[in-house]
Amino acid sequence: MNGFTVYKKKSVHVTLLICSSLFFLTGCWDRTEVNDLALIMASGIDKGKKNKIELSVQVFIPSPSQGGQQNGMSSGTSSGQTLVRSAEGETIADAMARLQEELTRKIFWGQSEVLLIGEKLAKKGLNDTVDFWVQHPEPRIRADVFVAKGKAKQILESKPVLERDIAQQLREMVKSQIGVKVTMKDLAEMLSSESNAAVLPWVEELPLKYLGSKKNKIPYVNRVAVFKGDKMVGRLNDKATRGILWPRNEMKTGVITISLKNKPGYITLNLIRSRNELVPSITNGKWRMLIKTDADLEVIQNTTKVNLFNPEMIKEAEQRAKQEIEGRERLAFSKAQKKLNADIFRFAESFQREYPKVWKTKKNKWTEIFPEVDVSFKTNLTIERTGLATGKKNRGETK
């Protein structure tokens, strides 16, 4: 047998092997095209009629070049490239099933990065919502969670000016890291922690007086909603919200404006970095918490006549900034600790780590202990960069 004959037989065998393997290839017979999906950009959950749950979703509508508008989706509220649809059910899962019946495309949750919870439902309790969102395989547990003033559906129907849709606008707001950013994963961890308390960003519509001639609904993040257990018990204003970020070690960016005694004008400082630590102690039955803060700042504007190259002036500016930060923290503590009795600062975890045996015997009395915890502050600030250092006019003045 010559070499050509052997080569020919091997080629036939290889060809037969390849052809037979084709029978076992699945191909793409069960694939789902994008044009067959209803892409959810944001969702909202409200307390419906007769104690039902109302689920609202913001659906992305492809432009004609992307496959044309979906049949059966002409009703609802349209906003540019999105459409809001709602359905009620006995549970969230039931409402989701009913919503699917109204849509001609399969609901796809992979793009949904925002969940809004209506005010009434937040006050009733979030346990069922959190359990469903964490256990269901489709909704994203890393979606940003907000509490909406009034109904979540109303916020979804609003029309942002700068961003494409409400989901993108809310995400960009919390990305700024000026306020609180909480994902569903974060919320579940807070509600299952020893503190058993949580905070969520509060969303409401911009007052009409700020809208000018156009009266479009524009939502914005303002304040935080405070939860004790899974129920919303109150809110903190903007200044107090900044105060809770420091002890929670979540203050990443921020601007502080101060004035010096008997010095006209203001100095505005930008936060470069901050490091925060909770130091718990129990002495003679007295529970105490020391809030240690180290922060570095830079001067971004000085409208005073003060020369910040002068060490005494820098020291005075640092002292005023320290007072401003601690004032915000005390404001937050006075409301959350004394009025709401909600441990949104995670004190419980700190005491548990430091005093595990004591905590084991006292954890059931934490709601009685927390309001009596003595809180103190130790804040170290350094102004690293002063820019030109001197304010307007009289640039050579040192005092």
N, C-alpha and C positions, 0 to 999 in steps of 0.2 A: 504494500500500500504506500503510495507516494505521499509527499507532504501536502500536496494540494487537496487530495481526497480527505486527509485527516482534518485539515482546516475547514473544508466544506461541511463535514459532519458536525464539527464543533459549532459552526455558525448556525446550523439548523437547530441544534439543541438550545443554544442561547436564545434564538428567536422564539422557539416554542415556550421557553421559560418566561420570557417577557410577556408574551401574549396571554399565557395562563394567569399571570399575576394581575392582569388588568381586571379580572373578574372580582378581585378582592379589594379594589380601590373604591372608596365611597364617593369621591368627587365632591361637588358642591350642591347636591340635590336638595339639601335642607337648609341652605343659607338664607339669611334674612337681609334683604336690601334696605338701605337707609330710607328709601322712599316708602317702605312698608312700615316704618316706625313712627310713633308719635314721641318726639324727643321732649322730655320734661326738663325745663330750665330751672324752675322753682316751684315749690308747693306750699300750700297753706292749709292749716287745720283749724276749724272753728267748731264751737258748740252750736249744733243745729236745732231744728224744731223738735219738740217732744223728746229732749235728751238724746237726739241722734247726733252723729258726727258728720260734719260737712267737710269734704275733701275738695280743695281747689288746686288746679295745676295750671302752670303757664307753659303752653305748648309752642314749640318753635315751628313756624310755618316756612317751608322752603320757598324761595322765589321761583318764578316760572322757569328760569334757567336751571333750577335745581330739581326740577321734576313737577312743577306746577302745584297749585293749591289743592289740598286734600278735599275730596268730596265728603259731604256730611259735616263739615266744620265751618259752615258759614255763619252759624249763630254764635253768640257769646260776645265777649269784649275783645276787640282787636287793637293791638298797639304795635304798629310797624310790622315787625316780623314775628310777632307772638300773638297767641290767643289764649284767653282764660276760660276754662271750663270747670264745672263743679258737679258734684253728686253727693247725696246724703246716704248714710247707712247706719246700721246699729253699731258697727265697729269701723275702724279705719280700713280693715281688710274688706269688709262688706262694701264700704263706700268706694274702695278702689275697684272692686269687681263691677259695681254699677257704672262707674266712670268708664271702664273699659267697654261696656255695652254701648255707650253713647259715641264712641270713637270708632272710625273705620280702620284705624291703624293700631298696631300693638304698642302699648305704653312701654317706653324705655326710660329707666331711671338713671342710667349711667352718667348723664350730663347734669343731673340735678344737684346743685351745690348750695342751695338755700332752702331752709324750712322756716316758715312763719307760723307762729302759734297765736291764735286770737286771745284777746285779753280775758274773756269770760272762761274759756277753756283753761287758761293758765291759772286762774283763781280756783277753778274746780279741781285741778290736779293733773300732773303730767305722766304719772306712772305708766298708764296704758299706752300713751304715745311713745314714750321712750322704749318700753318693752317691744312694741311692734317694730319700731325703726331699727333697733339693734338686732332683732331676731330675723326679720325678713331679709332674704338674700339679695333683693334688688335695690332698695333705697340705700344711699351712701351714708355710712355712719360718720364720715368726715365732712358732711355738709354743715355749713354755718347755720346756727339756730338763732332766731330772733323772736321777741314777743311784740306783737302788733297792737297798737292802741286801737280799740274797737275790733273790727273784723280783719283777719288775715287776708281774706278775699279782696277786701277793699284796697289793701296795699298792693296786691298783685295786679290789680286793674289800673294802677297809677301809671303815669307816663314820664319817665325820667327825661331830662333835657340833654345831658351830656353823654350818657351811656345808652347802649342799644336797648337794654331792658332792665327791669327792676332787679333781677338776679345779679347782673353785673354791677349795678350801682351799689347794692348792699355789700357785695364782696369787696369792692374797691374801698368802701368806707371802713370796713374792719381791717383791711390790709394796711391802712395807715398806722395801725397800732397805737393810735391815740386813745381809743376806747377799749372796751372789752371785746375779745374775740373768743367765741365758744362754739365748738363743733358738737355734734350729737354724741360723739365718743367722750368728749370732755364733760358734757352734761350728765351722761350715765355714770361716769366716775365720781362726779361731785355728789350726786344723789345717793350713791351707794357707799360714800365715805363715812368716816366717823363723825364729821361735821354735819352731815345730812342737810346741807344748805347749798344754794347755788345762786349765780347771777347770770342774766342773759341781757344782751343789748336790747334796748327799747326803741321801736320804730314808730314814728308818727308822721303825719303829713305836715308840710311846711304851712304855717299860718297864711291866710289869704293876703294879709298886708304886705308880705314879702314877695308876692308873686307878680306884681306889676299888672300890666294890661292882660297878660295871658293867665287864665285861671286854671291851668292844668294842675292836677294833683302831683305834688313832688314829695316823695317820702325821704326822710333823713333819720339817721341814728342819733338819738338824743337821750341821755341818761341810761340807767340800767334798771331792770326789774329784779327784785330780790325774792328768792324762794326759801321758805323754811319747810323742810321735807320736800314734797313735790308740788306744794301750793304756793302761788305768788302771794306775798304778804305786804308788798309795798314797792316803792321806787326810790332811787337816789338821784339827786340832781347832778348836773354836769360837774360841778366842783367837787362834790362828794365822790363821784365816780372816779375822778383822778386820784382821790385819796385812797381808794381801795386797791389801786394798781401797785402802789409802792410795797405794802406788806405782802402782796401776792406775788411779788417779783415779776410783774408783767409790764412794768413801765419801761418801754424801749425808746420811745421818742416823746418829746414834749417841749413846750416853751413856757418859761416863767418870767413874768414881768414884775419888777420890784421898784420901789422908790426908797431913797435914802432920807434920813431925818434932816429936815431943814434944807433939803437940796431939791430945787424944782426940777421936774423932768423925770424920766424913767430909764431904767436899764432892762433890756430884754435878754434873757439867757436861754440858750439852747442846750438840751440834755445830750451829752455825748454817750455816756454809759452810766449804768447804775447797778449796784449789787445789794441785795437785801437778804436779811436773815432774821428768823424768829427764834428768840431764845427764851424758852419757858422755864419757870422755876416754881416750886411749891415749898414754902417755908412756914412752919407752924400752922398748917392748914390753910394758908393764904396762897391763892393761885395768882401768879404774875406772868406777864409777857413783855419782854423787851424787844422793840422793833429796831433793829440795827440797819442803817442805810448809809451806803457810801456812794457818792455820785460825783461825776466830773461834768463840768459845764463850760460853755464858751459864750462870750459876749457877741451878740449879733446886731445889737443897736444900743447906742447910748445917747440919749437926748438931754442929759444933764451936763453941767460944766465940770464934773468931777474927772480928775486924771486917775485912771485905774492902774497906772504904773506905780502909784503910791500904795505901799503895802497896807497902810491903815485903811485906805478906801476899799481895797480888795477884801480885807477882813470884814469890814462893815457890810459889803455887798454879799459876801458869803453867809454872814449871820442873818441878813434879811431873807435870803433865799431859803435858808434852813427854817426860819419861822414860817415862811409861806408853805413849804412842803408839809411841815408838821401840823400846820393849821388845817390843811386839807385832810390829812389823816385823822386828826381829832374829830373833824366834822363827820367823816365817814363812820368812825367808831361810835360817836354819840348816837347816830341814827340806827345803825345796824345792831349795835350791842344793847343799847338802852331801850330804844323804841320798838325795834322789830325782833330782837332776840334771835338773830340768825347769824350763825358762825360762817360768814362768807369769807373770812380771812384764813380759814383752815387751822385755827388754833388747836382743835381737837387732835389732829394728826401729830402736831408737834408735841403735845403732852403725852400722847400715846407712845411715841418713839422714845421720849426722855424718861417717862415714868410708867413703864408697861404694867407693873403690878398695881400701882395706885389707880391707873386708868381702868383696869379690869373691874375694880370694885366701885368706881365712881361714874363710869360711862353712862349709866342709866339716869344719872342726875345732872347730866351736862347742861340741859336747858335751864337748870337752876344755878349752876356754877358759872356758866358763860357770862351772864350779865354782871357778875361780881368780880370778874378777872380784872386785876389792876394792870393797866397798860401804860408803859413808859416808852420814851423814844431816845435813841442815840444816833444822831445824824451828822455825818462828816461830809462836807462839801468842799470841792476844790474848783476854782475857776482857772482853767488851764490856759485858755486863749482869750486875750482881751482885745484883739484887733488893733485899731489905732490907739485904743486905751482912753482917749480923751473925748469928751462930748462936744457939743456945738459951742461955738464962741469960746473966747478965753481959753484956748487950747493949752496954755501953759499953767492953768490953775491947778493946784495940788490938794486943796482942802475944800 
